[in-house]
Amino acid sequence: MSDDWKTAWQPVIDAIGQDIGSETLRQPVDAIEAGTLRRYLEPLEFDCALHYDAEIARAHGYADIIAPYTATLTYTMPPM
């Protein structure tokens, strides 16, 4: 059995512990409304109160309800 896969994965292993995020802040084009967030989450069956209950979100340090990170692209895409 060949160990080529280990060589191919070495850059990934070397990146462990490094911040690979972007310094670019992406703002949504439109306001993220609670109704659109609910419709986004409903078919995914995400049931986290941070996404629909403002009191719970505030109790955890957020200003209001939040969108999950999986919605970042959806809510930051420019209009088409």
N, C-alpha and C positions, 0 to 999 in steps of 0.2 A: 504494500500500500504506500502510496506517495504522500509526502508531507507538504506538497505544494500549497495546500489550503492554509497551512500555518504561515507560510511566507505571505500569502495574499492577505491574511488577516492581521499581520503585524502592524500596519499603520493604524488600524482601529484600536488595537491593544495599546499602542504608544499614546493614543489620544485620551486614554482613560484619565480622568481627573483634570483635564483641561477644559476651560470655558470656551465652547464653540459657538456661543450666542452672537448675535449681532448688536452693535451699538445703535443701530437705526431704529427709531421709534416709529411704528406704523399706526397712524390714526385711522379710525373707520371713516368711510366716505359719508355715511349717513349715521344718524343716531341709532344705537341698538335698542330697539323697543322690546319690552317684556313679551309682547305677543309674538314677535318674530323669533325671539329666543325660545319661547315655549314650543313653537312649531318646528324649530330646528331640533330640539331635544326629544320631542315626543316619539318620533319613529325610532330613535336610537335607544329609547327607554332609559335615558339618564335621569335618575331621580335623586338629585342632590339639592338640598334646600338653598344652597348658596346661589343657585341659578334662578330661583323663583320666590324666595322669601327675604325681603329687604332687612327685616329685623335680625334674622339669623346671619345674614351677610355682614351687617354692621357689628354684630357681636363677635365676629371673627376678624374684624379690622378692615373691612371693605366699606367704601362709601355707599354702595348700593348692591343690587344683584350683579353677578358677574357672568360673563360668557365663558364656557370651558375653552381651554387652549386649542381644542380640536376645531373650534369655530373661527380661529384667527383668520385663516385665509378667506373664509366665506364673508366675514364682516369687514375685511380690509381691501377686498378687490374693488378696483374702480368700476364705475358703471359701464355697462356694455351697450 
